[in-house]
């Protein structure tokens, strides 16, 4: 069994983004998706701080400190890109004008609940950002995350124990070991990395209701 590294995870997410889609990439792992978008598709990236038409991350020597995404990371701009007020950016999000949002997560439940802004631990710094607006405003929410925590706990859970970002909003979860689809019937495995058997994955996830959706 070989886990996907972060670049491979990002490339796998990018592979599924449709031509013509307007997309927001959440802070953290999802920002890597910008570096792997298919060259034969026109995909428009939006950022909460007021950018439409972002490109991949710049080379170190080409970074512009005044051109950043919502996570304060340097970005590039593509021909036709535009800048606008923060309020206009959230009007796009809340108005349902984004086709897809890729978010990171601390936990995702079997019903698609999302927890990604606060662990609830004493001393932890909450980071709401635009995640709550995106969770209800984007037409589709997918999550990109590593399946297990550093302590060996699965982030795909029967019920979120961290403060929630949104209810029943996640439809697909991309991880370093498998891809999971979530709908009203529960969670099913869409893909596994080579060498990982379904039963072994189910033991890692820890709930018997996991289904194998591969044909």
ABEGO torsion letter per residue (X at the ends): XBBBBAAAAAAAAAAABBBGBBBBBBBEAAAAAAAABBAABBBBBBBAAGBBGBBBBBBAAABBAABBBAAGBBBBBBBGBBBBBAAAAAAAAAAGABABBBBBBABBBAAGBBBAABAGBBGBBBBAEAAAAAAAABABBBBBBBABBAAGBBABBABBABBBABBGABABBBBAABBBBBBAAEBBBABBBBGBBAAAAAAAAGBAABBBABX
